[in-house]
Amino acid sequence: MFRHFRSRFLVPAWAGVSEDDSFFVSHRFQHDKHHGGHHDKHPGDEMFGRGWRDEYRTRKGDIKFILLELLSEHPSHGYDLIKEMENRYGGFRRLSPGSVYPTLQMLEEGGYLKSSQEGGKRVYTITDEGRELLAERNQQENSDSPWDAFKSFMTGKPQEFIELRKVATELAGVIVQVARSGNVARMNRVRELLEQVKQEIYAILAEK
């Protein structure tokens, strides 16, 4: 069943997208195509790509299992799922409607969820097939639930890690501003400075 689910929604292998991300990418593309682009774009995305900001998702699997895990506890509608995700992750991992709703739709089409209208909202409920898919995934991941995987990911991530991410985010935004200025001399100076910093970081990494 697990392989059957993945094969229905993955983009082709020749597209160069990893198996973990292809489900998300294919539906994100369809959503953006109809709504004029990304809705939650971050300044750093232009420099580093979306993957640098979504490290947890790309390393620990995709969103569908997180949604299945939440829905295995109780039925919910999309907005509640987004808020619950933010609450559990302490703001570290945010989900946009553009990623949640297409995934819910595909899970429902695959028979892993069912939905009904209640009070003007669409409420999603996990099916037996959905629970089986989630159990298979957890078994393949050494019995870790998505929440266990997240806690494992965060192990050894002290405040210094958070601060480093913050500085990287700010730096990415500044670099984008420099690039958008159109000032060639300024861009060359910044590029040379970044090359020096990069070499210094490599030297730090080489230290024992």
QUIPEVEN-V377968 format. One line per field, one symbol per residue. ss: DSSP state (a for helix, b for strand, c for the rest). psi: psi as a letter, one per 30 degrees, with the letter a starting at -180 (. if undefined). burial: + if it has 9 or more other C-alpha atoms within 8 Angstrom, else -. A space follows every 10 residues. Layout:
BEGIN
ss->???
psi->???
burial->???
END
This chain:
BEGIN
ss->caaaaaaaac ccaaacccaa aaaaaaaaaa aaaaaccccc ccccaaaaca aaacaaaaaa ccaaaaaaaa accccbbaaa aaaaaaaaac ccccccaaaa aaaaaaaaac ccbbbbbbcc bbbbbbcaaa aaaaaaaaaa cccccaaaaa aaaaccccaa aaaaaaaaaa aaaaaaaaaa accaaaaaaa aaaaaaaaaa aaaaaacc
psi->eeeeeefffk lleffgklee feeeeefeee eeefggakfh kkefefeflf eefheeeffg llfeeeeeee ffelklleee eeeeeeeegh fejkklefee eeeeeeeeef gfllllkjhg kjkkkkleee eeeeeeeeef hhgkleeeee eeefkgiaee eeeeeeeeee eeeeeeeeef fgjeeeeeee eeeeeeeeee eeeeffk.
burial->----++--++ +-----+--- ++++++++-- ++-------- --+++-+++- ---+-+++-+ ++++++++++ ++--++++-- ++--++---- --+-+-++++ ++++--++-- +++++----- -++++++-++ +-++-++++- ---+++--++ ---------- -+------++ -++-++-++- ------+--+ ---------- --------
END
